[in-house]
Amino acid sequence: MTTGYAGTRSDRIGERLFNLVITHVPSHTLRQAWLRRFGATIGRGSSIMLGTTVFGARRLVIGNDVSIGSSVLLDARGGILVENDAVLASDVHVITGDHDPDSPDFGTRYGPVAIGHHAWIASRATVLRDVTIGAGGVVGAASLVRKDVGPLQIVAGVPAAVVGRRNSDLTYSAHFRPILT
């Protein structure tokens, strides 16, 4: 039993080339052009750093001025939406699929992840399928998010739990595009 995104043969080849070669080329322009060629939507002013891995590019939507750190895993087979001015720090994993342990054939399940504008996901955090991170939400470093995070909530831990509330007017720009990264 497999549900969700399978991708075409061309998509799988393009994805493999991106993950093995293109992601290591020090050019935001090339990395983004490659992902767009295979169906990703990426807004202006956004950056995707070196070493990022992408699965299911056709189901990846990134807004304007989004900063995606190095070595991030974006498993978009279930759909990922990252709204404007969000920050995904280095080594973040966004995983939209898993296996059904009760399935007789170890079938896969997919569900979307939505990351609201001005959200910040700190280094080495993992966000699992069927989760929404609200506008301005913050996920602490090395946290595991299995449930929705409300607007301006700060969560941390394994599993992530609310530890505070952000005090921000969310008017800043997360635009970050260093040269040769």
Summary of the structure (lengths in Angstrom):
residues: 181
radius of gyration: 15.8
end to end distance: 39.7
largest distance: 49.4
contacts: 624
relative contact order: 0.14
helix: 17%
strand: 30%
